[in-house]
Amino acid sequence: MNLEHLRALAAIIDEGTFEAAADALRISPSAVSQRVKALEASVGQVVVRRGMPCTPTEAGSVLLRMARQVQVIEADTRQALGQGTSSRMVMPVAVNADSLATWFIPVLADAAGWSDTTLDLHVEDQDHSSRLLRRGDVVGAVTADPLPGNGCRVEQLGVMRYVPVATPGLRTRFTHDAALDWAGMPVLRFNTKDDLQNLVLRLRGVEQPPPAHTVPSSEGFLAALRAGLGWGMIPELQLGTGLADGSLVLLEDHSHHDVALHWQVWTLDSSRLNRATASIRNAARQQLYAR
């Protein structure tokens, strides 16, 4: 299979369009198109959905995964041959927003010293990030999925603990006869995939969801909590001094929810992947709860 064709496919998916891929590869858009057509002819299937942005088909995902692996192997080989100036590799990694805002930060500090690698972080919910790995969009993923995908290895990172919190004023407004009105108190959610708050409500017998505000940012979610917009499940690691200074309160004691996180990464023997794995492992051990 022609490696230049695979590079063109990866560039299209990374850059989003044929034109942007051409700029990245320093060739003409027509050359990119010709390479993709040749790739599709060789496998007998369409590999790219033309759109804004372009996305891989099912067959394209298989080839994209191969293209990523070739890029890793090629970069490591160039480095082994002493061609350091041309061996810089982009490493796409999936991580959930709450991890990125908390325990993952030391990984970013480590990556600042990697002269041969740049990070391309894909922010995705931990329950869905392994999908990006299977599709070939990333080489590794922080995920809640404990089952390794094909060609991947997995290791436990630890547990991220979430607690239900709100401002004292919000809790007071929705406390009647010493009981919290879960059905009436406004709730925050990160996005449509965020089920943590719904889980808490279901456990308390709330069938009709209360008013819900969507705040699709980890930092924005905390700001919305502090503003009294609603209550929400937030990582303990993100609370800071909120409970100690009284600006936030626990809605119930001993009502935390633990999310087990794992690191899934391709089983390639790559110095770059091994180095990223070690950094992520160390950061998790320092800040996450052990299982």
Sequence and secondary structure as in RCSB ss.txt:
>XXXX:A:sequence
MNLEHLRALAAIIDEGTFEAAADALRISPSAVSQRVKALEASVGQVVVRRGMPCTPTEAGSVLLRMARQVQVIEA
DTRQALGQGTSSRMVMPVAVNADSLATWFIPVLADAAGWSDTTLDLHVEDQDHSSRLLRRGDVVGAVTADPLPGN
GCRVEQLGVMRYVPVATPGLRTRFTHDAALDWAGMPVLRFNTKDDLQNLVLRLRGVEQPPPAHTVPSSEGFLAAL
RAGLGWGMIPELQLGTGLADGSLVLLEDHSHHDVALHWQVWTLDSSRLNRATASIRNAARQQLYAR
>XXXX:A:secstr
  HHHHHHHHHHHHHSSHHHHHHHHTS HHHHHHHHHHHHHHHTS  EE SSS EE HHHHHHHHHHHHHHHHHH
HHHHHTT GGG  EEEEEEE HHHHTTTTHHHHHHHTT TTEEEEEEE  TTTHHHHHHHTS SEEEES  S  T
TEEEEEEEEEEEEEEE HHHHHHTEETTEE TTTS EEESSTT  HHHHHHHHTT  S   EEE   HHHHHHHH
HTTS BEEEEHHHHTTTTTTTSSEESSTT  EEEEEEEEEE    HHHHHHHHHHHHHHHHHSB  
